[in-house]
Amino acid sequence: MAGRTGFHRVVIGLDGSPHSRRAAAFVARLTPPRGGLVTCVQVVEPVRVPSMPLVPGRMRARIAAQADTIHQGQIALARRQVEAAATKLEPSGWRARGVVRTGRPLAELLAAVRAARADVLVLGARGAGAMTHFLLGSIAEAALKHAAVPVLIVK
Amino acid sequence: MRVNQVLFPTDFSTASEAAGRIARAMALQAGACLHVLHVVPPVNDPSVGAEKLTRVAKSLGEGLRVETALMSGRAGRSIIDYARDKHIDLIVVGTHGRTGISHAILGSVAEAVVRLAPCLVLAVPAAVLEPDRAPAPEPAAGAQPGRPCLVCGRAGDELICEGCRTRIRAEALEQKREAERPGRRGSPV
């Protein structure tokens, strides 16, 4: 279905949620155009420790090290998830790759769309965040407002 | 998840033009039926919409099964109701891609559709128009003639064109009517 629509380069935003997996599964069912490329993107937010300046000096280094360990773990998990999604896309004929970015989710997702020169951004309707909005995740909602490319919301 | 029914709701604005082309392309590729829907605000004359709707359906429908529908009511809710009734698999909706206050007013239909739709939604920003068909950049201050309407982007000499002004007023009136319960007057605070 993507062939004549000009959707040759697709970016899928993943976050480990069931909706984002469904978004990837939907793309896997599409017939890819010649040379169709899917980039599976997952953004990992840096672990922020509040009130760090108030923590005694000798504790600060230990807490920072623990935060870094957690962050590295999140990156490793995200990498496994994007690789798994990319692997599932290849049998249907798409060229697929996984990308993990670090930073603010929306900004990084839009940066990934620009970097991949994508024609369409595919997102699950609801995200993995604790503060999920009613029926639509905050990232999906913000992406609709700010993305310069069509956004496909998968429910 | 096969796409058999594609719905393209249009308000005939520039923003929905890009969505129309993508809806057509997707319906062609999937061999799906393309539904073209226009929702007229309750106080407006629907006959104007019918004519434009036929024209849009004709321009998009070559080589496709096309159904047109004209509904009267609040756009967001009517689109969702239509999608449920006709078992629509994909809604392709144009967005104005604005932010802030103007977005709160203008993007509300697309937002309601994305939030409440029972199916896939493809939101197409107006900026996706091909370069030769994209609206001309805003002229420098002082050059009033040909200034595009802030809402639909069509050329005109007013900040907001007559059609958009009427639509915004009608939507505001409709919302006010719904907000005020019978027998209660004044602010619904």
Contacts between the chains, C-beta under 8 A, distances in Angstrom:
chain1	res1	chain2	res2	distance
A	1	B	3	6.3
A	1	B	26	6.2
A	1	B	29	4.6
A	1	B	30	4.6
A	2	B	29	7.2
A	3	B	29	5.5
A	4	B	25	5.1
A	4	B	28	6.1
A	4	B	29	5.0
A	5	B	22	6.0
A	5	B	25	4.2
A	5	B	26	5.4
A	5	B	29	6.2
A	6	B	25	7.2
A	26	B	1	5.8
A	26	B	120	7.4
A	29	B	1	6.2
A	120	B	122	7.7
A	134	B	115	7.7
A	135	B	115	5.0
A	135	B	116	6.7
A	136	B	114	6.3
A	136	B	115	4.9
A	140	B	114	7.7
A	141	B	111	7.6
A	141	B	114	7.9
A	144	B	95	6.5
A	144	B	110	7.3
A	144	B	111	7.2
A	144	B	114	6.2
A	144	B	123	5.2
A	145	B	95	8.0
A	145	B	97	7.3
A	145	B	98	8.0
A	145	B	99	5.7
A	145	B	103	6.3
A	145	B	107	7.0
A	146	B	99	7.4
A	147	B	125	6.8
A	148	B	97	7.7
A	148	B	125	6.3
A	148	B	127	5.3
A	148	B	128	7.7
A	149	B	125	7.4
A	149	B	128	6.8
A	150	B	22	6.4
A	150	B	122	5.5
A	150	B	123	6.5
A	150	B	124	4.5
A	150	B	125	7.1
A	150	B	128	6.1
A	151	B	122	7.3
A	151	B	123	4.8
A	152	B	120	6.5
A	152	B	121	7.3
A	152	B	122	4.8
A	152	B	123	7.9
A	153	B	114	5.5
A	153	B	120	6.9
A	153	B	121	4.7
A	153	B	122	7.7
A	153	B	123	7.0
A	154	B	120	6.0
A	155	B	117	7.4
A	155	B	118	7.5
A	155	B	119	7.0
A	155	B	120	6.9
A	155	B	121	8.0
